[in-house]
């Protein structure tokens, strides 16, 4: 699955929905239920004409849009129905102009309580989601239809029938951009050129270089690490740009030991320590390409000789919801959240317990 978007991250996602039967109940509320799990939604607009259904989903926070796209791209709205191709939109704001065969919903008046109910839903089954939706009342504003000339109607209909997402983008550029300017940090994030070197800022003082290696090595083969503890930052050089992109995609803005990481690309240069406090390490990877698995709240811990003793050690380090013995030397461990998964990877990767090396794999 190609996870690259044509455009830089934005608060608005463009959904292209294919493999959808004519009887499937595609509507704004269904998309709200599916995408509201990732953060508060501002507006949704569906186009139902052309060879593919299209929709725009606008979040309040760009981080929620990034998370939603990363999790939903390539998936289906329901089993075998509605495959999702997701792009970041070039729009700065979503103008809900309701025309023939299109619908817009403004969710800005949705109550926080109702939003939280949807956000914590853990199913993508539209029937279950519809039942959950019926259990609470949502207040929303439907935008009124405007009177337009026949020429304007014909122009709009041509755009809606087109297969070009670019034309759909242009169609919605109805008003001047009145949204606030994005911050300098976000601007730098979306305009950076990918590099084999990434910089991670806001490293907690309890974190060691070995812990950082254990985490970032899960996303690609590492060549060098320079850990500048006095500045609470680390530089990591991967073998390829693709490895660096994967690590940044998964770990940027992750909270680890109460600190939120900020990850940026750094132009290629020679990493070298400048003070006696700096930790600098070079790694060799003779084992060839790395198999990379998505982050998960569940891991498999192999090489376990004393399951009960290891379980107690793990509970002292991370917040665990369940531990299962799945074989004579393996445990299945479910964590409270992804940051807790990173902790167990950081602490227990290649950990030797009673002359037995522990091996962690993501489920």
Rosetta blueprint (number, residue, H / E / L):
1 X L
2 X L
3 X L
4 X L
5 X L
6 X L
7 X L
8 X L
9 X L
10 X L
11 X L
12 X E
13 X E
14 X E
15 X E
16 X E
17 X E
18 X E
19 X L
20 X L
21 X L
22 X L
23 X L
24 X L
25 X L
26 X L
27 X L
28 X H
29 X H
30 X H
31 X H
32 X H
33 X H
34 X H
35 X H
36 X H
37 X H
38 X H
39 X L
40 X L
41 X E
42 X E
43 X E
44 X E
45 X E
46 X E
47 X E
48 X L
49 X L
50 X L
51 X L
52 X L
53 X E
54 X E
55 X E
56 X E
57 X E
58 X E
59 X E
60 X L
61 X L
62 X H
63 X H
64 X H
65 X H
66 X H
67 X H
68 X H
69 X H
70 X H
71 X H
72 X H
73 X L
74 X L
75 X L
76 X E
77 X E
78 X E
79 X L
80 X L
81 X E
82 X E
83 X E
84 X E
85 X E
86 X E
87 X E
88 X E
89 X L
90 X L
91 X L
92 X L
93 X L
94 X L
95 X L
96 X L
97 X L
98 X E
99 X L
100 X L
101 X L
102 X E
103 X E
104 X E
105 X E
106 X E
107 X L
108 X L
109 X L
110 X L
111 X L
112 X H
113 X H
114 X H
115 X H
116 X H
117 X H
118 X H
119 X H
120 X L
121 X L
122 X L
123 X L
124 X L
125 X L
126 X H
127 X H
128 X H
129 X H
130 X H
131 X H
132 X H
133 X H
134 X H
135 X L
136 X L
137 X L
138 X L
139 X L
140 X L
141 X E
142 X E
143 X L
144 X L
145 X E
146 X L
147 X L
148 X L
149 X L
150 X H
151 X H
152 X H
153 X H
154 X H
155 X H
156 X H
157 X H
158 X H
159 X H
160 X H
161 X H
162 X L
163 X L
164 X L
165 X H
166 X H
167 X H
168 X H
169 X H
170 X H
171 X H
172 X L
173 X L
174 X L
175 X L
176 X L
177 X L
178 X L
179 X L
180 X L
181 X L
182 X L
183 X L
184 X H
185 X H
186 X H
187 X H
188 X H
189 X H
190 X H
191 X H
192 X L
193 X L
194 X L
195 X L
196 X L
197 X E
198 X E
199 X E
200 X E
201 X E
202 X L
203 X L
204 X L
205 X L
206 X L
207 X L
208 X L
209 X H
210 X H
211 X H
212 X H
213 X H
214 X H
215 X H
216 X H
217 X H
218 X H
219 X H
220 X L
221 X L
222 X E
223 X E
224 X E
225 X E
226 X E
227 X E
228 X E
229 X H
230 X H
231 X H
232 X L
233 X E
234 X E
235 X E
236 X E
237 X E
238 X E
239 X L
240 X L
241 X H
242 X H
243 X H
244 X H
245 X H
246 X H
247 X H
248 X H
249 X H
250 X H
251 X H
252 X L
253 X L
254 X L
255 X E
256 X E
257 X L
258 X L
259 X E
260 X E
261 X L
262 X E
263 X E
264 X E
265 X E
266 X E
267 X L
268 X L
269 X L
270 X L
271 X L
272 X L
273 X L
274 X L
275 X L
276 X L
277 X L
278 X L
279 X E
280 X E
281 X E
282 X E
283 X L
284 X L
285 X L
286 X L
287 X L
288 X L
289 X L
290 X L
291 X L
292 X L
293 X L
294 X L
295 X L
296 X L
297 X L
298 X E
299 X E
300 X E
301 X E
302 X E
303 X L
304 X L
305 X L
306 X L
307 X H
308 X H
309 X H
310 X H
311 X H
312 X H
313 X H
314 X H
315 X H
316 X H
317 X H
318 X L
319 X L
320 X E
321 X E
322 X E
323 X E
324 X E
325 X E
326 X E
327 X E
328 X L
329 X L
330 X E
331 X E
332 X E
333 X E
334 X E
335 X E
336 X L
337 X L
338 X H
339 X H
340 X H
341 X H
342 X H
343 X H
344 X H
345 X H
346 X H
347 X H
348 X H
349 X L
350 X L
351 X L
352 X E
353 X E
354 X L
355 X L
356 X E
357 X E
358 X L
359 X E
360 X E
361 X E
362 X E
363 X L
